[in-house]
Structure formats: structure tokens, C-alpha cells
Amino acid sequence: MDHYANNGLLSNASRLAEKTPVIAWVSSSLEEQLLLAWLTVLFENFERDHSQLLVGQIKRLSPSPSLPGSARFSAENVQQTLNAARVLTPLEIAEYQSAWRTYTSSDPIDLMRFLSRQTANEPLFAAMRHLVYRYPSVETGLSVFDENLLQNADRQGPEAARIIALTIETNNTFDAPGEDYLFYRLQKLSHPHRCRPLLRLSGNDRLMHSCLVEITAFGKEILEGRSEALEKDDINDWIGGVHLDKTKTIPFRIKDDLYWPM
């Protein structure tokens, strides 16, 4: 996760300054709603008219209760669910830019404020709502993805590829990260910088399909929600612009909401 793709948006952002329309096909997933939010900010930075940013919103597939990223759609899915590309309204642009400021803010209270107010943009609000699950649970000190990886390692190990595939398969939310991100999270749970790693990796720990995973005794204690184990665990992570550091006061997730420790 320490490099950018040569064909990615960040490496080619200057092309947005060209005087041609940009069409963004996006689903309601968190990553694609954030991409659209970032595009509205980049257009402003390049002093481009937002009328040149056209958005095709991919509708939810029925009867699936969640929506994967557009890259996972077949051609038939796209034909079934696409609306005609359109220009965002001034209110939508303002809400997307507010969402981007919230995501990149170093203060987690900004996310709590964003989620506490009403917004007319349902896909954006639903996507931002799922940022809550990236925060540490008050019971385990882990994000939802880390909890699921740990549970699948305990029940379905030792192949890392299988653990990650099951985590993706059982994820039924608007926040749908890919296998590279989940492998990075898996590596992080085993990292020697932790006072006590939750996982132990063997084989080639740099390649997902050659990596074997074993949950440690401490990892089992964390899954069981033992408070004494949580007190010994490390919290050092990033969610957007927020640095989670155990030496600082950070919000914890209780079920579906964030709470600020008193």
C-alpha cells in the first residue's frame, strides 16, 4: 500500500484540467462515493466548471441488499442498472465536498457531526455511515474487517487466500475493500511492532496465495473480548485523515455508533 498505480487517478490528475467532459460511473459503495467526492474537489482546484463532470449512478442490484464496486459488475449488470449520466446539483456538490473534508479531517468528531445531520444525498450518507465500522470496537479494539479476518483465521485457516475470500464473501455492506487491502490488514495483525501479535504468518508472507496464517493465543483472547487483553493491545491506525493512537483519546465503536470516551 506504499505506491500509486501509474494508470491511477492520482498519477494522472493533471488530465482533469483538460477542457473535455469527465464521466464518472459510480456505485453506492464507500470507495466510489469518496472517489466522486474527491473529483468535485479536484475540479474546484483546477478551476473547472462542475458542469463538465457528468455522473452515472449505478443503482442497487435486486435482490442483493448491498452494492459492490462498479468494477465487479458485468456488462449486463451495468446495462440493467445505469441511469443516464447527469450533472450534479449545487447542493450535491456541496455535500460531496463536505464529505471529503470530513474524510480527510484529522478530528474524528467531524465524522460524528457529519452523520448527525440530515442530508438529501442518500447514497453518500449511507456510504459515509460505514466509516464507523473501521473504528475499533469497544469490545475487541478492532475494526469490523480485522474482527472478521481474525474470526476466519481461527475457523477457516490456515490459507491466507481462503481467509480473505471468505471475508469478502461474507461482507454485506457498502464498504467493500479488495483483496489487497485485506491482505494488508492481515499482515498488520501479525506485525512484530505490536506488543503481542494477534496472528502468526508463515510461508511467503508477501504473497497472499503462498501465505499461511495461524491465530495466536492473544488473538483468541481479543476475539473473546477479554478486557485485560484489550488493555495490552496496540491501536495505531489511520482512517482517512484520523490517526488512531492509543496514547490519545479516540472514539470507540459500540455496535453501529461512535462514542467519545468520557
C-alpha positions, 0 to 999 in steps of 0.5 A: 500500500506504499505506491500509486498505480501509474494508470491511477487517478492520482498519477494522472490528475493533471488530465482533469484540467483538460477542457473535455467532459469527465464521466464518472460511473459510480456505485453506492459503495464507500470507495466510489462515493469518496472517489466522486467526492474527491473529483468535485474537489479536484475540479474546484482546484483546477478551476473547472466548471462542475458542469463538465463532470457528468455522473452515472449512478449505478443503482442497487442490484435486486435482490442483493441488499448491498452494492459492490464496486462498479468494477465487479459488475458485468456488462449486463449488470451495468446495462440493467442498472445505469441511469443516464449520466447527469450533472450534479446539483449545487447542493450535491456538490456541496455535500460531496465536498463536505464529505471529503473534508470530513474524510480527510479531517484529522478530528474524528468528531467531524465524522460524528457531526457529519452523520448527525445531520440530515442530508438529501444525498442518500447514497453518500450518507449511507456510504459515509455511515460505514466509516464507523465500522473501521473504528475499533470496537469497544469490545475487541479494539478492532475494526469490523474487517480485522474482527472478521479476518481474525474470526476466519483465521481461527475457523477457516485457516490456515490459507491466507487466500481462503481467509480473505475470500471468505471475508469478502464473501461474507461482507454485506455492506457498502464498504467493500475493500479488495483483496489487497487491502485485506491482505494488508490488514492481515499482515498488520495483525501479525506485525512484530511492532505490536506488543503481542501479535494477534496472528502468526504468518508463515510461508511467503508472507508477501504473497497472499496465495503462498501465505499461511496464517495461524491465530495466536493465543492473544488473538483468541483472547481479543476475539473473546473480548477479554478486557485485560487483553484489550488493555495490552493491545496496540491501536495505531491506525489511520482512517482517512485523515484520523490517526488512531493512537492509543496514547490519545483519546479516540472514539470507540465503536459500540455496535453501529455508533461512535462514542467519545470516551468520557 
